[in-house]
Amino acid sequence: VTPSHSENVSLHKEIGQAVANRIRLELLSQVRLGWSQSFGTNCDGSCTSTSFVLLHGWLGDKEDWADSASILCQQGHRVICVDLPGHGMAQVGAGKTQEAWEAAGLFNLAIVTEALADLFDRLHVEQAIIVGYSLGGRVAMSFASQHQSRVSGTVALSAHPGLKSFSDRQQRLLQDAALAERLNSCQTLELLSDFLQAWYKAPLWAGFSQRRPQVFKAMMRKRLLASVDLAALTLEGMSLGRQPDYWSVVSSGRFWYAYGALDQKFSSLGNEVKHLIQPQSTSPRGQAFTEHVLALPDAGHAIVEECPKAVAEFLNSITQHSNIQPARVFAPQSDMDLRICVATSEPLELALKAPLLLSRGDPMPRRSGILIILKARRKGHDVTHEDIAFAGIGEVCPLPMFHQETLGEAEKQVNLVLQAWARSQPWIPPTLLYLDGSMAGWLAQNCPQGENLLPSVRSGLEMALLHVLYRAVGASNIGEQAAKAHSLVCSSDIGVNSLVTRQEDLQNQSGGASVVKVKVGKSPVEDANRVNSLSEMLRSLKGNAARLRLDANQAWTVEEAATFVSSLSDTSVDMTEYLEEPVELMPDGPASFLKSWEVLAEKTGRRVCFAVDESLTDTTLSLDHLAGSQAPIAAVVLKPALQGIEQTFKFAAWSLQHGVRPVVSSAFESGVALCHFAILAGNMMPQHPSFQNQVSACHGLGTYTRLAEDVLDPPFADLIYFHSHHGWRVDVFRCQEALDRTVDALLASRSPAKAETWC
C-alpha cells in the first residue's frame, strides 16, 4: 500500500527524530561533566532546600566555587559545582585526541547544555537556580533557554548574553581563534605561565595581581594545571561569536546579574541588563525582591575568586527575597516494602599476572573468594501495581595472612546467612543507605551470628544490600544518602594511586599514576635510597604533581624509622604525603605506641607526616586514641574488606572532622569490590574549604593492576582513565553502571529456575 503524502511526511519526521536522538545519545556518551555535590548542613533524610548549580569560567574548574559553595551549604542549600568540558575532571571523547569534526561536535554550547540536563537527571535535580561565571554564565543562559521548566532562576556573573550584530560575532570568532592558536603554542609550563600573566593584564581584570596578590597567586597555581589543548578547543567551540542571543533569558523575570565595579566592559553591560529588567515591586509573599543587578565594589572581572563571600550572599538573598520555592531533596521512601526474594553465591577465582609477595606470608598465585548476589522485590505502588525486582552484588575475599578468617570459614558463614534469609525473606529498610549504624543493627537482627560476623562476610553482605537498595530507591549512586546523612561531599570521580611492593623493580612502576605507594620496612638506608631513586624518576615524569606514600607495616624500631626518614632526600620528603605505620607495636598499649610516633616525629624534625592503617583495623588504636595524639597524623588508611562498609564510613567522617584525610584501600579484590570502594570513596569528601591537608584525594585501589582477569563487566582496569595532571582517575557513575551490568549478566547467565532459587 502506497502511503499518503501526510503519512510519508509523518514517517520521515519519525525517522529524522530517531536519528537525531541517536546522534544526541552518542555525543552525550562522549561527554562526562565533572561535579561535586554537597547538601545543606541542616538537611536530613526528607529535607527541602534550594538547589544551586554553579558553573565556572574559562580556564577554571569546580574548585573555584569552594568558598561560595561552603557558605551556601551553611545556609541550608544544596550545591552542585560542575566541571565544564575541557576543564577540571570533565571527560571528553574518552580521553583521546579529538579529530576536528569530533571537537566541533563535542565542544559547543548545545552539547554542553544537553550534558548538563543529563547530569540534572542523574543527580535527581528537578529544578535549580543555575549560576555561571563568565563562560559558565553563558552556559547557564543556554540551559535556561532550552530547559525552562528545570530552572527556578538564572544568575549570570560577568557573563555576556550575546553579541547583537553579525560583524561583532565574526570579529569575536577571529579573536578567539587567534587566542586559541597562541594558547596551543604554550606546550611548556613556562610558556603557559607567560600566556596567563599576559592574559590577566587585560583591562577587565583591573590590576587583579596588584590589588589582591595572594588571591591572584592562588588562582594562578590552579590555572597552570589547565589542559592547553582542551582549553583551546573550548575557547573556539564555545566562543561568544558562536553563541545564540540569550537576551530573552535576561528579560524572563527570573534573571539576576552581578559584575565587578572595576570591570568597565561588564559594568557597561550590567547597566544595559539593569535597564532591560523590570521586576515587580514585591514578591507574592509580600517581600521586596532582591536587587536583580549588583555591582561588587573593588572587584574586576574575577568576582568569584575576588569576593566569594559577597557572591554567596547575593545568591542567598535571591532565595530570601524572591518567589523561588525550595524543593524537596531526593530521599528514599522510608516505608518501601522491599524484601529479599533471592540470595545466592558464586565462587570467585581470579588469576594474577604474577605470584604476589606481600609483607608477610608466601607468594600468592591467585585470588579466591565468593560473590554474593541478592535480589529483592518491591511491592508495586504505581498504576500497574506490579512488583519490581532489583539485584545487587557484593564480594567476600579474605586476604591470607591479613584477614584472621580463612575463605572456608567465610564461606560457611555466608551459607548460614543465606539459608536464614531463605526462611525469613527479611524486609530491607531503605534507611540502611545512611550508614549511620542502622546497617549493623539490621545485620545483628537478621543474620545468624549477626553480632560476630566475620569482617570479609560483613563487608560483602553490606555491598550487596547497599547495591540492591540504591537500585530500588533510585538514588544517584550507592553512597549518596550516606554522604548527605554525614554532611560530606559527593564527587564525580576519585584518584587512584599505584603500588610498588618491596620485591618489584622501580622502572615503569607508576604506569601513568601521579601518586605512588611504596612498600618499605627492610633495611632503612637501602629503602631510603630506593625511595630517593623513585622520587627522582617520578619528578622527571610528573613534575610537581608526583606524590609518594610510604608504608612500613610496623616493621621498624623508632631508631630504624628515624634512620630511614633522615636518609630521605629533600625531593623525597617534598613528595611524601605520609609514612604509614612507621614503627612496631609496643607491648605497653596504645598510649605507648602513639608516643613512639611522637618521639619519631621529634627525632626527625617532623620531616614527614604519618598515617594509621592496621593499628586501627586490628583495634590496637581507637578514634579516641588518635584524637589525643600529638603525632603528625595526616591520613587514616581504611580497608572496607577488614572494617566493613559502614564502619569505614564512620571512620572517614571522623577523620574529616579532625582534619585527617581518609584513604580507602583495597586488598587485591576483584573489580566488584573495587567499584564499591571507589563509590564509597567518592562520597567522603570534606564539606568545608578550610580543610587543609597535604594528602591528595587519591585512594589505594591500584591493586587492580595485579589482576590478569576480572569478573567485572567491563574490567575495572577499563574504567580507569588518565588525567594529565592528576594521574589515574575513576568515574563514580561508570563504577555504578559496571556493577549493575555485572550482576544483571550473572543472573541472566543462570537458568531461570536457578535464578529464582536460594543458595
N, C-alpha and C positions, 0 to 999 in steps of 0.2 A: 504494500500500500504506500503510495507516494504521500509524504506528509504535506500538509498545507504550509503556506508561507509563514503563518504565525507560529505553527508548530516547529517549523525549521528554525525560525529565529529563536524561539524558546530553547530548543535543543542546543544551538550554538552558544547561547548565553550560559547554559548549564556546563557545557564543556569548557568554555572560557573561564568560568568561575572555578571549576575543578582544577584546571591548570594553574590558575593564579594562586589558589590555596596551596597547591603542591609546591610551587616555587617559593611561596612565603614560608612554608614549613621547612623547606630545605635551607633557605637563607637563615632562618631563626636557629636551626640546628648548628650553624657555624658561628653563632654569636652568643656568648655567655657573659652576662654582666657580673662583675664582682659586686659584693654587697656585704653590709653588716646590719644587723637588726638588734635594737635594744628597746626594751619595754619600760614604761614609766615605773618609777620606783615604788609607786603605790598600787601597782597593777597586780591584782590577784587572779585567780583562775577564771573569773567571769567579769572582768573589769570593762569599762568603756573608756576610751580615750581618743584624742585626735591623733591621726597618723600623719607624720611628716615624711616625705620622700625628698632627700637632699641630693642635688646633682652638682658636681664640682665643675671648675673651669678647665680650659686648655692647659695641658702640662701638669694638672693637679691630680688628685685621687681622693677617695672617700675619707682618708685620714685628715684632709684639710678641714673637715667639719667636726673634728673630735671635741673641741671646746664648746662649740654651739650645741652640738648634739647632747653632750652631758648636761648642760643647763636645761634643755628642753625635757630630757628624761626626768630630771629632778622636779620639773613642773608637772609630771604625770603623763607626758606624751609618749607615744610610740614613735621611734625614729628609725628610718631606714636610710642608710648612706650608700650610694651607688658608685661603682667604678664604670665609667663610660668606655666604649671600645677604644683601644689604643692607649689606655691608661690603667694604672694600678694592676689589679688582678683580673681584669676583664680578659676573656679568651676570644680570639677572633680567628676563624679558619683553622682550628685545632693546632695553633702554634706554628703553622708552616708559613713560608713566604707566599704572599698573595700575587697572583697574576694581575695585570691591570684591570681586566674585566671583573675579577673577584673583588678587588679593592673597591671598585665603583659600586658593586652590589652590596658590600658589607659596611663600608664607611660612608653612610649617608643618614640624614635625619629620619627618613621614612623607616628604614630597617631598625634604627636605634629606638624609635618610638614603639615599634611592634615588639622589640625585645623587652622594653620596659613594661609593656602591657602583659607580656608573658611572665615577667617577674612579679607583677601585681597578682596574677593568678596563682603562682606557686607559693607566694607568701600570704595568700588569703587577704589581700588588701582590697576591700570593697570600694573604699573611697578615701582619698587623702588630699592634704594640701601639698602640692608639688612645688618645690623650691629649687631654683637653679641660679648659679652664679656664672655670669659671662656665657661661655659656651653652654654650660648646663642650663642657664636660663632660657636659651633658645630651644634646647631640647624640651624643657618644661612647657614652653608655649606650644611647641609642636604636639606634645602629648595632650595638652588641654584642648587643642583644636580637633584632635582625632578621637578622643575618648572623654567627652564632656561629662558623661554620667559617672565617671570614676574620679572626677576632680571636684573637690569641695572648694578649692581656692588655688590660684596660681600666683606665685611670688617670683618675680624676676629681680635679680640683684646685678646691677651693672651689666645688663644684657639688652641687646637690640631686637625690637620686634620685627624688623625687616626694612631693607632699603626700598625706596619707592620708585626709583627710576631705573630703566634698563641700563643706562650708561654708568650709574653708580654701581650696579651689580657687576657689570663687566669689569670695571676698574678694580673692584674688590677681588674678583676672581684672579686677575693678573697679579695683584699684590700678594695674595695668599700663595699663589703658585711660586712666585719668586722667593717668598719667605720659606716655603717648604723645601725649595731647592737648596737654600742656604743651610737649613737645618739638616738636610740629608748629608751635607758635606762634613758635618761635625761627628766624625767617627772615633774621636778620642775624647777623654774626659776634659782635657784642657780646651779643646775646640768648643765643646758643648758649654763649658763654663764661660768662655768668651762670648758665645752667642747669647747666653742668658743675661750676662752683665749688660750687653748692648740692648737687648730686648727690654729689660726693666729700667732703662734710662729714658724710655719714651715718655712724652708729657703726661699721658693719662695716669702713670704711676706716681706722679707728683713727688719725685725725690724720695721714694719709699726707703731706699737703702740708707739715706741720711737721717730721715725722720725717725725710723724705728729700726736701727741697725741689728739688734738681736733677733727681732721677729723676721727681718729680711734674711739673715744668715740661716735661721732655722728653715725657712721656706726654700732657700737655695739648696740646702742639703737634700731636701726631698726632690726638688726639680732635677737635680743631677742624676736621679735614678730613672728619669724618663727614658722610654724606648724611642730613640730618634726616628727610626723608620716608621713606626706606628703613629707617632705624634704628627709626622709629616702627612701621612695618609689621612688622618683625622682633619688636619688643617684644610686640606684641599677638598676632601669629600664632604665635609660639613661646613664649608665656607659660608659666610654670610651672603656671598654673592649667589649661592645656590638656594638660599633659604626662601620659602614662600612668605607671603605677607601675613604676619600674625597680629596686626593691629586690631583685628576683630576680637582677639582674646583680651587685649587691653581694655576694650570698651564693654566687656561682658558683664561688668558689675561685680565679678569675683576675682579681681586682679589687684595685686599690690606691687609696689616698686620701691627699690632703695638704691642709693648710689653714694659714692664718696664726694663730699662737697669740694674737694681739691681736684677732682677729675672733671675738667672743663667740658670735655666731649660728652660725657654721660650726664653731667649737670644740665646741659642744654637739652639732652634727650629726656631727662627726668621732668623738666618743665613742660615739654611737649606732651608727655604722658599725663601730667597733672591737669593740663587744660582739657584733655580728652575725657578724663574720668569725671563722671558726675554722680557721686554716691548719694544715697538717700541721707537725710539728716539724722535719722535714728534707725536702729535695728528693730525687728519685730519684738524683741524683749524690752524695748524702751531704752536701750543703752546707746550712747553715741558710738558711731563707727570709729575705729581707729583710723589714723591718717593713712590714706592709701599710697601716698608718695612721701618718702622720707629721705632727707639729705643727712648723711652721717658726717658730723664735723671732724675736721683734722684727719681726713682719710682720703686716699686716692682710689684707684680702681679696685685694689685688692681688699675689699671690705671684709671678706670672710677671714682673711689672715690678720688684718689690722685691728678689727674690732669685733671679735666673735661674740662677746657678751652683748653688745648693742644689737647685733644681728639676731641673737636668740631672743632678746627682749622684744624686738619688733615682731618676730614670728609669734611669740607667745601672746602678744597684745592682740593679734588678729583673732585668736581663739577666744579672747576675753570680751571683745567689743564688736563682734560680728554675729551674724546668724548661723555660723557654722556649728553644727551639732556634733558632739563626739559620737563615735561609732563603737559598737561592741567589738572588742578584740576577740579573735577566734579562740575558742576554748572547747575542749571535748565535752560531749554531753554526758553529765555525771551519772544519769540513770539508764545509760545504754545497756540493753540486755544482750551481752556478748558472752558466749560460753564456748569453752574448748570442746570441739567435736572430734578432732583427730590429733593424735600425738604419735610421732614415730621417730625413729633414729636411723641414721645411715652410718656405716663405718667410713672413716676418712683416712686415706693413705696417700701421702704426697712424697714424691722423690725430691731430694735435694740435689743441687748442682754438684756438690762435693761433700764428703763427710765433714761435719761441723764440730770443731773442738771448742767448747765453752770454757768458762773459768774453772769449772770442776766437772768431773765425770769423763767417760770415754767419748771418742768421736761419735757423732750421731749421723747415721747414713740416711735417715728418712724421718718424716714426722707422721705420727699416727694419732688419730683422735676420733671424735664422734660428732656428727651433725644432728642437731635436734630440730625437727620440723613440726610445727604446730599449725593447726587450722582451727579457727573459731568462727562460730556462726552468730550473726546478729539478727534478731527478730526484725521483720520488715515493718517500717513505720511510714513508708511512702504510699502512694496511691495504689501500687500493685500489691502491697502487703506481703511481698516475697522476702524470704530470708536471704541474706547475703553472707558469703563465707570469705574469710581473709586468712592468708597464710603468712607465717613468719619463720625465720631460721636463726639458729644460734650454733655456737661451736664449743665443744668441750675438748681441750687439747693440752692436758698437763705436760709440762716440760720436765723430763727426767732430771733428778738432782736439784731441781728448783722448787717444783711442787712437792709437797710431802706425800700426796696421794699418787698411786700408780694409775695407769689407764684402766687396768682391770677393776680397781676399786671404784673409779669414777663411773665406769660402765654399769657396774652393779647398782650403784645409787641412782643413775639415770633411769634404769629399767624399773626400779621401785617407784619412782615418782610417776613415770608414765602409766604404770599399772594402776596406781592410785587415782590418777586423773581419768582413767578409763571407767572407773567405778563411779566417781563423783561428778564428772563433767563440770568443773568449777566455773563460776562466774568470774570474769576478769574485769575489775573496775578500771575505767579509764584514768582515774587519779594515780595509778601506778606510774604514769608517764612523768609525774612531777619529781620522781626520785628524791622524795623528801622523808624517807623512812617507811612509807606505806608498802613499798615492794618487799622489804624484809619481813614486815608483819604478815603480808599475804602469803609469802612462801612458807613462813613458820606455821601458818594455819592450814595450808593446803598441800604440804609435802611431808611424806614420811621423813623423819629425822630433820624436819624443817629448821630446827634451831641449830643443827650441826651439819648443814650442807657442806660438802667439800668445795673448796674455792673454785676449782675449774667447773664444777657442776653448777654452782650458783651463778657464775658468770654466763655460762651457756644458756641456762634457763631464762635469765634476765634478758639476754639478747633476743631470744625467740619471742618472749612475751611482749617486749617493747616493740618489736617489729610488727607483730600482729596488731597491737593497739594503734600504732601510728597509721597503719593502713585502714583500720576500722573507723577511726575518728576523722581521718582526712587531714592530719597535720602536715605541715610542710616538710618536716623531717623528724626522725626519731627523738632527737634531743631538744627540740624547740620548746616544749612545755616545761622541761626541767630548767632550761635557761631562764624562762620567764619567772618560774617559781623562786629561783635563787638570785634574781636581778643580775643575771650575766648577759653577755652579748653573744648573739649568734653570728657566725661568719660563713661566707660562701665557700671558703677553702682554707686549707691549713698547709703549713710547710712540713716537709719530711726530711729528717737527717739520714745520712748513710752511716754505715757501721764498718769499722776496721777492727777485727779481732786480733789477738796477740800474735797468732802464727801467720798472719797474712802479710803479703808484700805491700809496701806502700804505694807502688806505682799504680796509677789509674784507679785509685780506690774511691775517689769522690764521685765518679760517674756522672758529673754534672751537678751534684748536690753542693750547696753553699755551706751547709752545716754538716760536720763530720764528727761522729762519735768514735773515740779511740779507746780500746781496752788497754789499760796499763796495770801495774801491780806486781811486776817481777823485779828485775834489778832497777833501782831508782835512777841511776845515772844512764844506763842503756835505754830505759824507757824515755827519759827526758831527751836524749839525743835523737831517738826515733820520732818523738813528737816535734822536735825542732826541725827535723828534715821535712816532715809532713807540712808544717806550718809555712815553710818557705815555698814548697811546691804549691800549696793551696793559694797563698797570697799572689803568686805569679799567675795563677789561673783565674782567680775570682776577685782579686783586688781586695778592697775594704769590706766586701760582702762576705768574705770567708770567715767562718767561725769554727771553733773546736769545742768538743765536750769530752772530758776525760773521765774514765771510770776505773777506779782501783778495786772495787768489790771488797773493801775491808781487808786488803792484803798486807798493809804496811803497819809498822810501828809509827809512832809520832816522829821519831828521828828519821826513819826511812822516808816518810812522806815529806818531811821538811827538806831532805836532800833532793828529792825529786823536784819539788816546787822551786827550790833555789837554783836548780840546774836548768830550768826552762829559760829559753831566750826571751828577750823583750818582745820579739814578734809573737812568740807562742803565747806569752802572758796577755798581750793585747788582743789576741784572737780567742782566748779561752773564756767561755761563758761560765763554766764551773768544773770543779773536780768532784766526782761523785764518790761517796763513801770512802774517804781518804785513809781512814785508819781502822785497825782491827777492833773488834768488840772488847770492852773492858769487863772483867768479872764483877766489878763493884756496882753495876747497874747503870741505868740511862743517864743519870746526872754526871757520873764519872766519864761516861762515853762522850757526851757532848762537851764536857770540859776539855777533853783531849783535842776536840776540834778547835776550841778557843785557844788552847795552847799552841796548836799548829799555826793558826792564823797569826798569832803574835810573833812566833818564831820566824815567820816568813814575811813579815811586814804586810800581811793581808794582800799578797800579790794576786791571789786568785780567790774566787768565791767557791762555796761548796754546794752540793746537792744531796738530798736524802733519797734513798731508794729502799734497799732491802731491810734496813733497820726499822722503817715504818711498816713495811709489809709484814714482817715477822713479829710485829708488836713489841720489839725491843724499845722503840720510842712511841710516844703518843703525841697528839697535836698539842697538848698542854706542855709537854717537854720542849717541843720546838718553839712554842710561844715564849718560853722563858730563857731561851738560849741567846748568848751574845755572839755566837759564831756567825760569820758572814754567809748565811744560807740564802742562796739566790733561787733555787728551784727545788721542787718536790717531784721526783720521778714516780709515776703511778702506773701500775700494771693491772689493768682490769681483770686479766685472767687469774690473778692471785688475790685481788681485793674485791672483785665483783664490780658491776657497773654502778650500782647505787652508791657504794662506799667510795668508789673513785670520784664520783661527782661531789660527794660531801667533802672529801679531802681537797678537791680542786677549788671549791667555793671558799673553804677556809684559807687556802693558800693565797688566793687573790685578795681576800680581805686583809691579809698580813703582808702584802707587797711581795709575795713569792710567786714565781711562775710555775704553774702545773705543767708537767710534760708527760703526756701519755706514751707508754712504751709497750711494745709487743714482745712476744716470746716465741717467735718463729711459727706463728699460726698461719692458717690459710687466709685467702683474701676475704672470706666471710667474716672472720673476726676482725681483720684489718679494716674492713669497711665500717663495722660497728664502732671500732675505736676511733676512726677518723671522724665519723659523725659526732661522736661524743666530744672529741677534742674541738671540733668546730663550734661547739655550743658552750665553751667555757673561756670566753674572752673577758677581760676586765671591763667594767662599766665606765670607769672614770678615767679621763686622760692624765690625771695626776699619778696614776700607776706608773712608777718609774722602776724599770728593771732591765738589766743588761741582757737578759736571756731572751732570745727571739721566740716568737710563737711558732716553734718548729717542733715536731714530735717524732718520737723514736719508732717509726713504722718502717724503717728501711730494711727490715729483715726479709721483706718480700723478694729482695734480690737474690736470696739463697734458694728460693723455690725453683725447681725445674718444671713444675706443673702446678696448676691451681684449679680448685673446684669452682671458683667464682667465674661467672659469665658476664662480662669479659674478665680475664685475669686482672688481678689488682695492678700488676705491672703496666697494663694498658691504660689504666686510669690516671697514672702519674703523667704530669706534663712539666715541661721545663720553662722556668721564668728566667729571663736574662740576668736579673739582679737578685732574685730570691730563691733560685735553685729549684729543687723538686717541690711540686705542689700537687694537691689532690682536691678535687671539687666535691663538696658535700652532696649536692644533688646527684652527681654521677655515681657516687657510692650508694646512695639510696636506690637509684634505678637498678644498679647491678645486683643488690640484694633482692629486690623484687623479682627481677628476671631469673635469678638463680633458683629461688625457692619455687617459683611457678614452674620452671623447667623440670626440677626434681620431682615435683608432684605429677606433672604431666607424663613423665617417663615411667611412672609406676602404673601397674594395671589398675583399672577402675575400682576393682574390689579391694585391692591393697591400699589404694589412695584414700579410701574411706574407712579404714580399719585402724585399730590401735596397735601399738608396738607389742 
